Amino acid sequence: MNKIKLSNLKMPDLDIQKFGDFCRTRLTVATADTIYWLSVIILHASTVPTLLAIMSGLTEKMPSIDLVLFTWAGLSLLFVRADT
């Protein structure tokens, strides 16, 4: 079995200033947009299992209508915000 010796590995030269600038400029925007869209998808998907269970007859327990309406209204507003 081949073993790699840690003493033979070289660490690349890292410029901490360049790395910090990259994180503040490019990574922050991409991460914020990614988190935004993931939250929209997750919030939309949170109501789907309940709707499927009700439509298939597995349960008769309905979620409160105000919860569903406010969730979908808020998500629709997020979509409008993202589209502008």
Sine and cosine of phi, psi and omega as CSV:
sin_phi,cos_phi,sin_psi,cos_psi,sin_omega,cos_omega
0.00,0.00,0.73,-0.68,0.01,-1.00
-0.99,0.12,0.78,-0.63,0.05,-1.00
-0.93,-0.37,0.68,-0.73,0.03,-1.00
-1.00,-0.08,0.80,-0.61,0.04,-1.00
-1.00,0.08,0.75,-0.66,-0.01,-1.00
-0.92,0.39,-0.44,0.90,0.00,-1.00
-0.94,0.34,-0.35,0.94,-0.01,-1.00
-1.00,0.07,-0.26,0.97,-0.02,-1.00
-0.99,0.15,0.68,-0.73,0.04,-1.00
-0.95,-0.32,0.68,-0.73,0.09,-1.00
-0.99,0.11,0.70,-0.72,0.04,-1.00
-0.93,0.38,0.45,-0.89,0.03,-1.00
-0.95,0.31,0.87,-0.49,-0.02,-1.00
-0.95,-0.31,0.78,-0.63,0.10,-1.00
-1.00,-0.09,0.95,-0.30,-0.09,-1.00
-0.88,0.47,-0.59,0.81,0.00,-1.00
-0.90,0.43,-0.70,0.71,0.02,-1.00
-0.91,0.41,-0.64,0.77,0.03,-1.00
-0.89,0.45,-0.69,0.73,0.03,-1.00
-0.90,0.44,-0.67,0.75,0.04,-1.00
-0.89,0.45,-0.66,0.75,0.03,-1.00
-0.88,0.48,-0.70,0.71,-0.01,-1.00
-0.90,0.44,-0.63,0.78,-0.03,-1.00
-0.96,0.29,-0.53,0.85,-0.09,-1.00
-0.99,-0.11,-0.90,0.44,-0.16,-0.99
-1.00,0.09,-0.72,0.70,-0.10,-1.00
-0.93,0.37,-0.56,0.83,-0.01,-1.00
-0.91,0.43,-0.69,0.72,-0.01,-1.00
-0.92,0.40,-0.73,0.68,-0.01,-1.00
-0.90,0.45,-0.66,0.75,-0.03,-1.00
-0.93,0.37,-0.66,0.75,0.00,-1.00
-0.90,0.44,-0.69,0.73,0.04,-1.00
-0.91,0.41,-0.65,0.76,0.01,-1.00
-0.90,0.43,-0.71,0.70,0.01,-1.00
-0.90,0.43,-0.63,0.78,0.03,-1.00
-0.87,0.50,-0.77,0.64,-0.04,-1.00
-0.93,0.35,-0.57,0.82,0.08,-1.00
-0.90,0.45,-0.63,0.77,0.01,-1.00
-0.91,0.40,-0.62,0.79,0.04,-1.00
-0.89,0.45,-0.71,0.70,-0.01,-1.00
-0.90,0.43,-0.70,0.72,-0.02,-1.00
-0.91,0.41,-0.67,0.74,0.01,-1.00
-0.92,0.40,-0.62,0.79,0.08,-1.00
-0.91,0.42,-0.67,0.74,-0.05,-1.00
-0.94,0.34,-0.34,0.94,-0.04,-1.00
-0.92,0.39,-0.43,0.90,-0.01,-1.00
-1.00,-0.05,-0.22,0.98,-0.06,-1.00
-0.91,0.40,-0.72,0.69,-0.01,-1.00
-0.85,0.52,-0.64,0.77,0.03,-1.00
-0.91,0.43,-0.69,0.72,0.01,-1.00
-0.90,0.44,-0.65,0.76,0.03,-1.00
-0.91,0.41,-0.64,0.77,0.02,-1.00
-0.91,0.42,-0.62,0.78,0.01,-1.00
-0.94,0.35,-0.69,0.72,-0.03,-1.00
-0.92,0.39,-0.53,0.85,-0.01,-1.00
-1.00,0.06,-0.11,0.99,0.07,-1.00
1.00,0.08,0.26,0.97,0.01,-1.00
-0.97,0.26,-0.44,0.90,0.01,-1.00
-0.57,-0.82,0.42,-0.91,0.07,-1.00
-0.92,-0.38,-0.02,1.00,-0.02,-1.00
-0.98,0.18,0.89,-0.46,-0.03,-1.00
-0.99,-0.11,0.61,-0.80,0.13,-0.99
-0.95,0.31,0.38,-0.92,0.00,-1.00
-0.90,0.43,0.66,-0.75,-0.12,-0.99
-0.92,0.40,-0.55,0.84,0.00,-1.00
-0.92,0.39,-0.57,0.82,0.05,-1.00
-0.89,0.45,-0.73,0.69,-0.02,-1.00
-0.92,0.39,-0.70,0.71,-0.02,-1.00
-0.90,0.44,-0.71,0.71,0.01,-1.00
-0.92,0.40,-0.61,0.79,0.03,-1.00
-0.89,0.45,-0.76,0.65,-0.01,-1.00
-0.93,0.36,-0.57,0.82,0.05,-1.00
-0.91,0.42,-0.70,0.72,0.03,-1.00
-0.89,0.45,-0.65,0.76,0.02,-1.00
-0.93,0.37,-0.58,0.81,0.06,-1.00
-0.91,0.42,-0.64,0.77,0.06,-1.00
-0.91,0.42,-0.60,0.80,0.08,-1.00
-0.89,0.45,-0.62,0.79,0.03,-1.00
-0.91,0.42,-0.68,0.73,0.04,-1.00
-0.88,0.47,-0.67,0.74,0.02,-1.00
-0.88,0.48,-0.65,0.76,-0.03,-1.00
-0.96,0.30,-0.45,0.89,-0.06,-1.00
-0.99,0.15,-0.32,0.95,-0.02,-1.00
-1.00,0.03,0.00,0.00,0.00,0.00
